[in-house]
Amino acid sequence: MRYGKFFAAILLLVFCLAVSGTSMASVEVKMSYNGPADVDNNAVHLYAVNFKKLVEEGTGGEVTIRLFPDSQLGNEEERMELLTKQGMNQPVINVASFAGVAPVFPEIYASAVPFMFDSYEAAHLFFDESRYWNRAREEFHQRTGAYLLEAVEEGGFLAFTNNKKEIRTADDFKGLRFRGMDEGQVILFESFGASGTPIPWTELYMALKSGVVDGQMNPAMYIKMGSLYEVQKYLTLANIQYSDQFLVINGDLLDSLPAEQRSVIIEAAKKANALNRQAMQDADQKDIDFLVEKGMIAYAPNHDEMETLRKAGQPAYVEWLKAKVGQDWLDLALECARNANEKSK
């Protein structure tokens, strides 16, 4: 009888191991992000769709990605908390904005100083190979246990718009009133001699139409999406800030996978981002053309004009950011951005 129980226990153990082995061979990963499941109007969803396809094809279906758009797994901070919990019970990938990453890694704001990048190419070099980005990824992993894989391009550079006059240099801002999305934007406008007023996106159109503010800043796709061209005349393509979010994956999940599957996921993250970069640049120019067709006057400042914006706007913004980020991170990010600008010429 005792031998029978012993063999039964052995069989049960073998069965459990077999089931465990089967479950490890096929892993379903939840991927969460903001915005609707719309590849034409949500760049992050486009990224997720391509990433899912590349991972599933590359692993022969052994790793499957289940998409959760529209913040279905919680808001930014809730999703990051879920992802950074350790253990295989958290097979989660998240595309997080600055609002999701900054609470656990505020130094990420050093990558968003206004007028850092002269071009898409410079921004890509910065987020592909700079010392800042390598250090950021290492520090993020040490603090959270999770992996920061990619800076996902989600739209064109932010641009200024207003309904009073064409803006070419920093002096042209004097006396104008702008909507500031956050404290940093308000400080930026004030550094130009304008005023900044926090206004929610949902109230922006009416604020511009009624003259509460004269202008705002957003990528062309958002200006189009919000029909702001109906209440704005001038569009200044000043490459204010690169528009991106961040692909983050649970550390225990990635570490638990066989080396070949890990490589597939990391490569899929890069390939999907390359596809997004091309799609966003194409879409950005189309959106700018659309705005011009609707009657907006677009202007791209030359090098000397950009320098007036950089010299007026960066110091005040950097000073504000020091307390959040630290001087060493700011210095490193700005140095790497300068190097990327030079290399991309």
PECOR-V355917 format. One record per pair of residues at least 24 apart in sequence whose C-alpha atoms are under 10 Angstrom apart, sorted by the first residue. I is the first residue (numbers start at 1). J is the second residue. Records with the same first field share a line. If there is no record, write none. Layout:
BEGIN
I->J ; J
END
This chain:
BEGIN
23->62
24->62 ; 63 ; 256 ; 257 ; 258
25->61 ; 62 ; 63 ; 257 ; 258
26->59 ; 60 ; 61 ; 62 ; 63 ; 64
27->61 ; 62 ; 63 ; 64 ; 65 ; 91 ; 253 ; 257
28->61 ; 62 ; 63 ; 64 ; 65 ; 66 ; 91 ; 92
29->63 ; 64 ; 65 ; 66 ; 67 ; 90 ; 91 ; 92 ; 93 ; 249 ; 250 ; 253
30->64 ; 65 ; 66 ; 67 ; 68 ; 73 ; 83 ; 90 ; 91 ; 92 ; 93 ; 94 ; 249
31->65 ; 66 ; 67 ; 68 ; 69 ; 73 ; 91 ; 92 ; 93 ; 94 ; 95 ; 247 ; 248 ; 249
32->66 ; 67 ; 68 ; 69 ; 70 ; 71 ; 72 ; 73 ; 74 ; 75 ; 76 ; 79 ; 80 ; 83 ; 92 ; 93 ; 94 ; 95 ; 96 ; 247
33->67 ; 68 ; 69 ; 70 ; 71 ; 72 ; 73 ; 74 ; 75 ; 76 ; 79 ; 93 ; 94 ; 95 ; 96 ; 97 ; 245 ; 246 ; 247
34->68 ; 69 ; 70 ; 71 ; 72 ; 73 ; 74 ; 75 ; 76 ; 94 ; 95 ; 96 ; 97
35->68 ; 69 ; 70 ; 71 ; 72
36->68 ; 69 ; 70 ; 71
37->67 ; 68 ; 69 ; 70
38->69
40->279 ; 283
41->221 ; 222 ; 225 ; 283
42->69 ; 154 ; 155 ; 221
43->152 ; 153 ; 154 ; 155 ; 244 ; 276 ; 277 ; 279 ; 280 ; 283
44->69 ; 95 ; 96 ; 152 ; 153 ; 154 ; 155 ; 244 ; 245 ; 246 ; 247 ; 273 ; 276
45->69 ; 70 ; 95 ; 154
46->154 ; 272 ; 273 ; 275 ; 276 ; 279
47->95 ; 152 ; 153 ; 154 ; 247 ; 269 ; 271 ; 272 ; 273 ; 274 ; 275 ; 276 ; 277 ; 279
48->94 ; 95 ; 247 ; 269 ; 272 ; 273 ; 276
49->272
50->268 ; 269 ; 271 ; 272 ; 273 ; 275 ; 276
51->265 ; 266 ; 267 ; 268 ; 269 ; 270 ; 271 ; 272 ; 273 ; 275
52->265 ; 268 ; 269 ; 272
53->268 ; 272
54->264 ; 265 ; 267 ; 268 ; 269 ; 271 ; 272
55->261 ; 262 ; 263 ; 264 ; 265 ; 266 ; 267 ; 268 ; 269 ; 272
56->261 ; 264 ; 265 ; 268
57->264 ; 268
58->260 ; 261 ; 263 ; 264 ; 265 ; 267 ; 268
59->260 ; 261 ; 262 ; 263 ; 264 ; 265
60->261
62->261
63->257 ; 261 ; 264 ; 265
65->91 ; 92 ; 93
66->92 ; 93
67->93 ; 94
68->94
69->95
75->99 ; 100
76->100 ; 101 ; 103
77->101 ; 102 ; 103 ; 104
80->104 ; 144 ; 146 ; 248 ; 249 ; 250
81->144
82->250
83->144 ; 145 ; 146 ; 147 ; 248 ; 249 ; 250 ; 251 ; 252 ; 253
84->141 ; 143 ; 144 ; 145 ; 146 ; 147 ; 248 ; 249 ; 250 ; 251 ; 252
85->144 ; 145 ; 146 ; 250 ; 251 ; 252
86->144 ; 145 ; 146 ; 250 ; 251 ; 252 ; 253
87->250 ; 251 ; 252 ; 253 ; 256
88->250 ; 251 ; 252 ; 253 ; 254 ; 255 ; 256
89->252 ; 253
90->249 ; 250 ; 251 ; 252 ; 253
91->249 ; 250 ; 251 ; 252 ; 253 ; 254
92->248 ; 249 ; 250 ; 251 ; 252 ; 253 ; 254
93->146 ; 147 ; 247 ; 248 ; 249 ; 250 ; 251 ; 253 ; 254
94->148 ; 245 ; 246 ; 247 ; 248 ; 249 ; 250
95->148 ; 150 ; 151 ; 152 ; 244 ; 245 ; 246 ; 247 ; 248 ; 249
96->151 ; 152 ; 244 ; 245 ; 246 ; 247 ; 248
97->151 ; 152 ; 154 ; 243 ; 244 ; 245 ; 246 ; 247
98->244 ; 245 ; 246
99->245
100->245 ; 246
101->140 ; 148 ; 245 ; 246 ; 247 ; 248
102->324 ; 325
104->140 ; 143 ; 144
105->136 ; 139 ; 140 ; 143 ; 144 ; 324 ; 325
106->140 ; 321 ; 324 ; 325 ; 326
107->136 ; 139 ; 140 ; 321 ; 322 ; 324 ; 325 ; 326 ; 328 ; 329 ; 330 ; 333
108->132 ; 133 ; 136 ; 137 ; 140 ; 246 ; 324 ; 325 ; 329 ; 330 ; 333
109->321 ; 324 ; 325 ; 329 ; 330 ; 333
110->318 ; 321 ; 322 ; 324 ; 325 ; 326 ; 327 ; 328 ; 329 ; 330 ; 331 ; 332 ; 333 ; 334
111->136 ; 241 ; 242 ; 329 ; 330 ; 332 ; 333 ; 334 ; 336 ; 337
112->240 ; 241 ; 242 ; 243 ; 244 ; 333 ; 334
113->184 ; 240 ; 241 ; 242 ; 310 ; 313 ; 314 ; 315 ; 317 ; 318 ; 321 ; 330 ; 333 ; 334 ; 337
114->158 ; 184 ; 185 ; 188 ; 238 ; 239 ; 240 ; 241 ; 242 ; 309 ; 310 ; 313 ; 314 ; 315 ; 317 ; 318
115->157 ; 158 ; 238 ; 239 ; 240 ; 241 ; 242 ; 306 ; 307 ; 309 ; 310 ; 311 ; 313 ; 314 ; 337
116->239 ; 240 ; 241 ; 242 ; 310 ; 314 ; 333 ; 334 ; 335 ; 336 ; 337 ; 338 ; 340 ; 341
117->157 ; 239 ; 240 ; 241 ; 242 ; 334 ; 337 ; 338 ; 339 ; 340 ; 341 ; 344
118->238 ; 239 ; 240 ; 241 ; 242 ; 303 ; 306 ; 337 ; 338 ; 340 ; 341 ; 342 ; 344 ; 345
119->157 ; 239 ; 242 ; 340 ; 341 ; 344 ; 345
120->153 ; 156 ; 157 ; 239 ; 242 ; 277 ; 281 ; 341 ; 344
121->277 ; 340 ; 341 ; 343 ; 344 ; 345
122->336 ; 337 ; 338 ; 339 ; 340 ; 341 ; 342 ; 343 ; 344 ; 345
123->151 ; 153 ; 241 ; 242 ; 243 ; 337 ; 340 ; 341 ; 344
124->151 ; 153 ; 242 ; 274 ; 277 ; 340 ; 344
125->336 ; 337 ; 339 ; 340 ; 341 ; 343 ; 344
126->151 ; 333 ; 336 ; 337 ; 338 ; 339 ; 340 ; 341
127->151 ; 152 ; 336 ; 337 ; 340
128->270
129->336 ; 340
130->332 ; 333 ; 335 ; 336 ; 337 ; 339 ; 340
131->332 ; 333 ; 335 ; 336
132->329 ; 330 ; 331 ; 332 ; 333 ; 334 ; 335 ; 336 ; 337
133->332 ; 333 ; 336
135->329 ; 332
136->329 ; 333
140->248
141->248 ; 250 ; 251
144->250 ; 251
145->249 ; 250 ; 251 ; 252
146->248 ; 249 ; 250 ; 251 ; 252 ; 253 ; 254 ; 255
147->247 ; 248 ; 249 ; 250 ; 251 ; 252 ; 254 ; 255
148->246 ; 247 ; 248 ; 249 ; 250 ; 251
149->246 ; 247 ; 248 ; 249 ; 265 ; 266 ; 267 ; 269 ; 270
150->244 ; 245 ; 246 ; 247 ; 248 ; 266 ; 269 ; 270 ; 272 ; 273
151->243 ; 244 ; 245 ; 246 ; 247 ; 248 ; 269 ; 270 ; 273
152->243 ; 244 ; 245 ; 246 ; 247 ; 269 ; 270 ; 272 ; 273 ; 274 ; 276 ; 277
153->242 ; 243 ; 244 ; 245 ; 246 ; 273 ; 274 ; 275 ; 276 ; 277 ; 278 ; 279 ; 280 ; 281
154->219 ; 242 ; 243 ; 244 ; 245 ; 246 ; 273 ; 276 ; 277 ; 279 ; 280 ; 281
155->218 ; 219 ; 220 ; 221 ; 222 ; 242 ; 243 ; 244 ; 245 ; 276 ; 277 ; 279 ; 280 ; 281 ; 283 ; 284
156->218 ; 219 ; 220 ; 221 ; 222 ; 239 ; 241 ; 242 ; 243 ; 244 ; 277 ; 280 ; 281 ; 282 ; 283 ; 284 ; 285 ; 287 ; 288
157->217 ; 218 ; 219 ; 220 ; 221 ; 237 ; 238 ; 239 ; 240 ; 241 ; 242 ; 243 ; 244 ; 280 ; 281 ; 284
158->216 ; 217 ; 218 ; 219 ; 220 ; 221 ; 222 ; 223 ; 236 ; 237 ; 238 ; 239 ; 240 ; 241 ; 242 ; 243
159->216 ; 217 ; 218 ; 219 ; 220 ; 223 ; 235 ; 236 ; 237 ; 238 ; 239 ; 240 ; 241 ; 298 ; 300
160->215 ; 216 ; 217 ; 218 ; 219 ; 220 ; 234 ; 235 ; 236 ; 237 ; 238 ; 239 ; 240 ; 298
161->214 ; 215 ; 216 ; 217 ; 218 ; 219 ; 220 ; 223 ; 228 ; 229 ; 231 ; 232 ; 233 ; 234 ; 235 ; 236 ; 237 ; 296 ; 297 ; 298
162->208 ; 213 ; 214 ; 215 ; 216 ; 217 ; 228 ; 229 ; 231 ; 232 ; 233 ; 234 ; 235 ; 236 ; 296
163->208 ; 209 ; 211 ; 213 ; 214 ; 215 ; 216 ; 229 ; 231 ; 232 ; 233 ; 234 ; 235 ; 296
164->214 ; 215 ; 232 ; 233 ; 234
165->214 ; 233 ; 234 ; 235 ; 297
166->233 ; 234 ; 235 ; 236 ; 297 ; 298 ; 299
167->234 ; 235 ; 236 ; 237 ; 238 ; 298 ; 299 ; 300 ; 301 ; 305
168->236 ; 237 ; 238 ; 299 ; 300 ; 301 ; 302 ; 304 ; 305 ; 306 ; 308 ; 309
169->236 ; 238 ; 301 ; 302 ; 304 ; 305 ; 306 ; 307 ; 308 ; 309 ; 310 ; 312
170->194 ; 305 ; 306 ; 307 ; 308 ; 309 ; 310 ; 311 ; 312 ; 313
171->308 ; 309 ; 312
173->309
175->214
176->213 ; 214 ; 215
177->208 ; 211 ; 212 ; 213 ; 214 ; 215 ; 216
178->208 ; 212 ; 213 ; 214 ; 215 ; 216 ; 217
179->204 ; 207 ; 208 ; 212 ; 213 ; 214 ; 215 ; 216 ; 217
180->213 ; 215 ; 216 ; 217
181->216 ; 217 ; 218
183->317 ; 320
184->316 ; 317 ; 318 ; 320 ; 321
185->216 ; 217 ; 313 ; 317
186->317
187->313 ; 316 ; 317 ; 319 ; 320
188->309 ; 312 ; 313 ; 314 ; 315 ; 316 ; 317 ; 318 ; 320
189->216 ; 312 ; 313 ; 316 ; 317
190->312 ; 313 ; 316
191->309 ; 311 ; 312 ; 313 ; 314 ; 315 ; 316 ; 317
192->308 ; 309 ; 311 ; 312 ; 313 ; 316
193->312
201->226
202->226
204->228
205->229 ; 230 ; 231 ; 232
206->231
207->231
208->232
217->241
218->243
219->243 ; 284 ; 287 ; 288
220->283 ; 284 ; 285 ; 286 ; 287 ; 288 ; 289 ; 290 ; 291
221->280 ; 283 ; 284 ; 285 ; 286 ; 287 ; 288 ; 290 ; 291
222->287
223->287 ; 288 ; 291
224->287 ; 288 ; 290 ; 291 ; 294
225->287
227->291 ; 294
228->291 ; 296
229->290 ; 291 ; 292 ; 293 ; 294 ; 295 ; 296 ; 297
230->291 ; 294 ; 295 ; 296
231->296
232->291 ; 295 ; 296 ; 297
233->291 ; 292 ; 294 ; 295 ; 296 ; 297 ; 298
234->291 ; 292 ; 295 ; 296 ; 297 ; 298 ; 299
235->288 ; 291 ; 292 ; 296 ; 297 ; 298 ; 299 ; 300
236->297 ; 298 ; 299 ; 300 ; 301
237->288 ; 298 ; 299 ; 300 ; 301
238->299 ; 300 ; 301 ; 302 ; 305 ; 306 ; 309 ; 310
239->300 ; 301 ; 306
240->306 ; 309 ; 310 ; 313
247->273
END
